[in-house]
Amino acid sequence: MTYDLGGARVTVVMPTYNEAANLPRMAEAVLSLGLPGLHLKIVDDSSPDGTGRIAEELADKYNWDGQYRMSVLHRTEKDGLGRAYVAGMSAALDEGAAYVVQMDADGSHPVEAVPRMLGTAVASGVGLVVGSRYVEGGSLDEEWGRHRVLLSRFANRYARTVLGTKIRDITAGFNLWSAAALRDVDLATLDSAGYSFQVELKFKAVRAGHSAVEIPIRFEERTEGVSKMNLATQIESAVMPVRLRLRNRRG
């Protein structure tokens, strides 16, 4: 199925840090979708394993015959997933993207769901489409242990309860945004450096009047590399919903 975007640009923003083993297959998968106007933007935080160099080589490979299908944004410091996304999304908006997709480079997000997310956004006019693990039809890889499943479900329930949101997978990292929603949020004002960025951005977009639709996805376990989640990001994720709720009350 194809969607008439009137020449509009769709940019997939993919932050990387030490994803040399995963990036080539992810770039191929994204750029093989066949969506007109699709662009892949890698945001690399000076990966010591050479991910940035590999990304440049891939861009040279895919940007042929006058086509600009892939670009690389190099950052000189590793200061969190949220900061990387802000940099990539801001660049995508400056380059005229009508829609921006957030996607991990580790293969956990199903690339084949992107056209479905885009079709949902175009048909419904919403500002946000969430690739959701926790709506009917959504699922997690069986390799996730019981502890991780319970922790993930608790984190979502906790954030939803504190913030009073109806988004079931508010911590999801696989999302499609309209340019209007991202501009209304004002990316430069976001506080989150780590994974809590996912919660803060969704909350502020809904507060700005944008609707969200969740579509079911299967979340896969990464096959290469290691997770970037650490204690500091877990603490930030626990504190951020409370901070957002308190600020909203004062406002």
N, C-alpha and C positions, 0 to 999 in steps of 0.2 A: 504494500500500500504506500502511496506517495501523498505528500501534502503540499498544497500550493502556498508557499511562503512569500510569493511575490519577490523573489530574489533576496529575502531576508537571510541574515547570517546566523548560524547556530554554532556556538563555540563550546567545546568540551574543555573544561579546565581540570587539569590533572597534576596535583602536586606530587613531587617525588623526592625521596631521600633514600639513597642506597637501594634503588629498584632496577639495577642493571639487568638482572636476570628476568624481570617481568616486562620491562618497557617495550622491547621489540614486538612481542606478541600482542600486547595491549594496543600499541599504535596501529598495527595491522588490522586488528579487530575493529577498532573505532573507524578507521579510514576506509574500511571495506563495507560500511553500512550503506553506501550509495545515496545518502541524503544530500540533496543539492544545498550548497552554501555551508556545509559542515567544515569546521576548522578545529584542529586539536592544538591546545596550548599547554605545554609542559612548563611547570613552575618548579625549578630545581634549586634546592637549598645547598649548593656546593657539595654535592654527594662525594665522599671520598672514594667510592667504588667506581667512579667514572660515568655515572648515570647522565650527567650533563653533556659529556662528550658524545655518548651514544645517542642522546636526544638530538644533538646537532647533526649527526650523521644520518639519522632517520629523517630529519627535516629536509636535508639535501636530497634524500632518496624520493620523498613524496612531493616535494615542490618542483615539479618538472613541467615543461611545456607551458610556462607562464602561470601555472596554478600556485596558489598560496594556501596550502592545505594544513600546514603544521608550523608552529613557531615555538621557540624556547625562551623563557624568561629566567635568567640566572640571578639568584639572590646570593648575597655574600655572607649571610648568616642564617643559622637555623634557629628561628625564634617562634616556632609553633605552626601547626596546621592552619589555624585561623588566619594568621598573618599571611601565609602563603596563598590562601584562597582569596583574601582581600586584594592582594597584588594581582593575581591572575584575573579575577573578576573585573577589577577596575580597568585593567588593560583591555579586556574583552569589550567592555562597554565603550571605551575610548575608540576602539576599532570598529564600532558600529554593530555589535552583536544584538540581535533581537531576542535571543534566548541564550541562556548560559546553563550548561550542565556541569554539576559537580560529580566527579568520579574518582575513586581510588585507583592507584596504579598496580595494586596487588592481585587483581583478578577476582576480587570478592563481589564486585557489582556486575550484573549481567549486561554486557554491551548490547545484546539484542533487544533489550527493553527500551533503549533510547528512542527508537521511532514511535513506540507505543506511548511513551511519556510526551513526546512532542505532539503526537496526534491528539492526546487528551488536552494539552494546553491550548492548541489551536481551536479545537472544537468547543471547549468550555470557556475559554477566555480567562482562566484563573492565572494568578501570579505565581503559583507554586504547584508543582507536581512532585510528590514524594514517592520514591521507590521504597515501598514499605514491607517490612518483615512481619508486621503485626496486624495486618488486616486479613480478612478471609482470603485464602489462597497463597498468602505469603509464608515463607519458611526459612529455616536456618540449616546450614550444613550439619549432617549427623556427626561430624567430627568435633563439633563444639561440645565441650563437656557440660555436665549439668550445672556446675558452678558458674560457667560463663553465661549460659542461657538465663539462669536465675538472676545474675547480676545485670544483664542487659535489660531484662524485663522489668526489674526493680528500678533501674535508672530511668526508663521511660515512664513508668507509673509515677515515680517520685516527681519528675519534672512536670508531667502533665497535671498532677495534683497541685503542686505549688503554683504553677502559672495559670491554671484553669483553662487549659487548651484542650481541644477535641482531637488534635493530631495524635494518632496512636503511636506512630514511630517518630517522635519529635527529635530523637537523637540520630536519625538516619543520615548517612553521608552521601547518599545517592539521590540527588535532587535536580529538577529542572526549574529554572527561574525565568520569568519574563524580565526584560530590561527595565520596564516600568517599576516592578517590585523592588529590584535591587537599587534603583535610583531613589525611590521613596524611603528606603531604609537608611541610605547614606552610609555606604560601607566604611568610610573613614572614621565613623563614630563608634564602631563596634569595639568592645573591650576585650573579648575573648581571644586568647592566644592559641589555645589548644582545641580539643574536641568539643568543648562547650560552645564553640562557635556555631555548631549545627543548631543548638537549641536557641541561642540568642538571635540568630538571623531569622529563624522561622517565627519566633515570638514577635519580633519587631515588624516583620512583614505583615503578619495578621493584624497587629495593632494599627498598622498604617492603612488597613482596609482591604488587603488582598486576601482572596480565598485560596484554600489549599485543597487539593484532591490527592488521595493516596491510591496507588495501584500496587498490586501484590508482586513481589519479586522473591526469588530464592537467593539468599545470601550465602556465598561459598566461602570456604576456608582458603586462605592463601596457601599456595603450594611452594613458593620460593620466598626467601627473606624472613624477617622477623617483624612483629608488631611494634609500632612506635609508641604505644600506650605506656605511660609510666605513672608513678605515684603522684607527681605534681599535676599531671593532666586529670587524674581521677579526682584529686582534691578540688581543682578548678571547676570540674563538671558538677561536683556536689554543691559548691558555693554559688555558682552563677544563677541558678533559678531563683534562689532566695534574694540575691542582689537585684535581679530584674523585677521581682514582685515588689520589693521595697521601693525601688525607684518609681515604679508605676503608681504605687499608692501615693507617693509624695507629689507625683505629677498630677 
